[in-house]
Amino acid sequence: MDGDGLTRCSSCCHLQWPERLSKRAAERVFGVSAKAIGRYLAGQQIGVKPGRTSALRDVEEDALVEGLLDRARRGFPATRLHLKAIVLDAISDGRAHQFGPYGPSTKWISSFLSRHSTRLTVRKARILDSARVNATERSEIEYFFAEYSDFIKNHPITPAQIYNCDETGVDPQGGAPKKVITKKGAKSVAVQIGQDRENTTVLSAISATGALIPPLFIFKGVGFPSDFLNGAPPGSKGTSTPSAFIDSDIFEEWIDHFIEHIPASRPVLLILDNHASHVGYLFDGNVFLMESIF
């Protein structure tokens, strides 16, 4: 019901009983349904559709928008996967939410971007050559080490519980930049990425003590012949995509693979390059992610 309908309903209900009008008679006079009049008299809200409670509070969504804009200004615009990671961090306080173990759905992400379409948009980023990186790079490095130092101080962790993950490719020509979230109206979006990209991608991790996690190989094509892993390290996994690049589904699959192979000691810190977001992204309650800019 629109605002005009609500006004008519209110007027109708205030006039109904003094004039001894029945609900049906009031319906004919004021053009408001008898059911709506009944709900109004019973104290129910009119014109409000029930729905799920938002996972994020309004103030949190506003802060998230500001954070996404800040990342874009600094040359590190967020992908949809980054956004999922940030939301998972926000809801890790135990609040009730409708998300699965890997965070918000594609539908929720689209709804979030739609709610903030006056400030955010999704654009294909262009590669920012390392020679054009401005002086803010030093502040980014200092920020990373400040976050890292704070985490180490506040968590009982040993070098064996600290891992670094990296994605390496084989094709030197690289691929098209991913779509990222940036300021509404931005004409050009720059993103800093590594220069090595190949037709076969390897996602691997190693601890500070040298313990290796069996790598994940991503081949270009459709389908994955098992003999592609002949000679690979024991425990290696393989998959394929049309581009041989990692996507959010494969990354989530690799996270399960990672957790399966790490020791039982917790917590574990996993440092990634351009995969997820800041400290606080939890997978099994005690596995934390931190993004590195190196």
N, C-alpha and C positions, 0 to 999 in steps of 0.2 A: 504494500500500500504506500502511495506517495504522501508527501507532506500535506497536500490539500485534503486527501482522504482522511488522514489522521485528525485534521482540524474539524472536518465534518463529523467524524465519529465522536469526538469530544463534545462538540456542540449538541449532537443528537442525544447523547447519554445524559447530559445535564438537563435537557428539555423533555426527555421522554416521560419521566415519572410525574413531574408537575402537571403535564398536559394529559396524563393517563394514556400515553401512546403505547401500543404493544411493540415488540421488536419488529414484527413484520410491517406494522404501520410506519414505524420510524424508518425502516428500510426504504419504503416507497417515497417518503417525504424527503429524506436526506441523501438517498443514493448510496447508503452504506449497508453492507450485508448484515443480516440478522446475526450471523455467526460472529462477525467482528464486534458487533455491539455487545453480544454476550461475553466475549472474551475481555472486552474493555471493562465491563461491569464487574467481572470476576477478578480484576486486578492484573490481568496478563498483559504483557507488552504486545503492542500491535505493530506489524510491519518489520519486526526483527526476526531474521532467519537464524535458527540455531546452527551451530557449527563447532568445530574443534577449537580448543584454546590454542592460541599461537605458541609455538615452542619458545620463541624469544619475546622478551618484553619490548615495549616500544623504545625505551631508552637504549636497550641492547641493539636493536635494529639500527637505530640512528648512529650508534657508535661503530657498528659494523660498516655502514655506508662510508663514514669518515675514514675508517681504516682502509677500505678498498680504494678510495680516492687517493689516500696518502701513498699507498703502494704504487699506484699508477704514476703519480708525480715523480717518484724516486726511481722509475725505470724497472720496477718489479711488479707489473700488474698481475692480478690474481686470475687464475683459471677457475672453471667451475669446481675442479677438484680441490683447489685451495679453499674456496668458499665452503665446501662441505667440511673440510678439516676444521675451519674456524668455528663453524656452527657446532660441531661435535665437541670442541673444547668448551664452548659456552654452556652446553647442557650437561657437562660431566659432573655437575654439582649434585646430581641425584634427582633432579626435578622430573616430573612425568612428561613424556613426549611421545609423539607418534612415529618416531624414526626407528629404522632398523639398526643393526650393529655398525653399519658403515655410514650412518648419518642420513641427511635429508635426501629425498628422492629428486629425480630430475624435474618432476612436477613442482615440488616445493621450491627448488632453485628458480624455476621459471616464474613462479608466483612472486617470489621475493624481488626478482629483477623488475617485474611488472609493477609491484607496489612502489618501487623507487625509480621508475622510468624517467622521472624528471631530472634525476641526478646521475643515474648509471645507465650504461649501455654495453653491449658486447660487440667488440670489434676484433678484426684480425690484426695482430701486432706485427710490426716490422722489426727486423733485427737491428739492434743498436751496436754499431762497431765499437770494440773495446777502446779504440783511440778517442772516441767521443764521450766516454764516460766522464762525467764532471766531478768536481771536487767533493761531492757528497759521498763518493765511494768510501772515503776514509771514515766518515761517520757511520756508514753501514757496517764496516768491519768492526768498529768499536762497539756498536750496538750488539752485534753477534756475540762477541767475546764477553760483553757484560751479561747477556742472557745466559750464556754458557757457564760463566763463573757463578752466577746466582743459582743455577740449577745444581751445580756440583756442591755448593755450600749447604743446600737445603735437602739433599738426598744422599743417603748412605750408599755410595756407588764406587766400584773399583774399575780400573781400566778394562777388565774382562767384560764389563757390562756396558761399555760404550762402543757403538758400531757406527761406521760410516758407509753410506750407500751411494753408489754412482751408476749412471747409465752411460754406456759407451756404444758407439756405433762404428760402421765400416765405410759408409759412403761419404766421401769428403764434400760432396756438393750440398748435402743437407736437405731439409724438407721445408715445407711451408710453415710459417709460424702459426701457433695455436690461437684460437679466439680467446680474448681476455676481457676482463671487466674493467671499465674505465669511466672517466667523467663524460656525462652526456654532452654531446656536441663536439667532442674532441675530433680534430681532423686527422691526426696522425698519432699512433700509439707505438712507442718504442719499447722493446724488451731486450734485455741482455741475456744471451744464451751462449753455450759453448759452440765452438766452430766444428766439432767433429760429429757427424751424423752418417750412419751407414745403413745399407740394406739389411744388415743383420744387427739387432740390438742386443746387448748383454747387460742385464741388471744384476749387480753383485754387491756384496757387503762384506766388510772385514772389521774385526774388533781392534781396539787399541793394543791388544796383546798379540795380534796376528791370526786370530781364529777366523777361518773363512766360512761363509755361508755358501752352500752350493748355488751356482748362478742360475738365472733364468734367461734362456735364449728366446728372442722374438724374431721369427723369420718372416720374410715378406711372402705373401701368398694366401691361399685359402686351404685349410687343412694342414695337418702336421704329421709327416711321416716319422715314425719312431726312430728310423735309422739316422735321422739328422743329429741325434745325440751320441752317435758312436764316437768313442774316444773322449767324451766330455767328463768332467769330474764326477765322481759318484754322488748321487742325490740330485743332480742337475734336473731342471724342469725345462720344457720347451713348449712353445705355442706359436701362433702366427697371426698376423693382421695384414690387411691389404697394403699397408705402408711400412710395416716392420717397426713402427713406433709404438711406444707404450701408451695405453689409455687408462682411464680410471678403473675399469673392470679388471684389467690385467694387473694393475698396481695393487688392488685389493687382494687379488689372488696371490701375488708375491708376498704381501704382508702375512698372510696365513702361512705361507711357505717359510718365511723368516721366523715367525714365532715357533713353528714346529722344530726348527733347528737350533735355536738359542738355548743356553743352559737354563736351569730352573731358577737361578738366582735372579732376584728382582730388587729394585727396578732396573729397566734397561733403557738406555738412551740411544735413539737411532737418528743420526744426522744425515739429512738428505740434501740433494741439490735440485731445487726447483720442482719438488714433487708435492710436498704438503706444507703446512704452515708452522707457526711458532710452537714453542714448548707448550704442552698441554693436550695435544691430540692423543687420546688414549685408545688402545686397541683391546687389550685384555685386562685393563685396570692398572697395570704397572709398566707398560711399554710407552715411552714418550717419544715424540718426534720434535726435531728442531731443524729449521731450514737454514742451510748455509748458502752464502752468496758466492762462494769461491768456486 
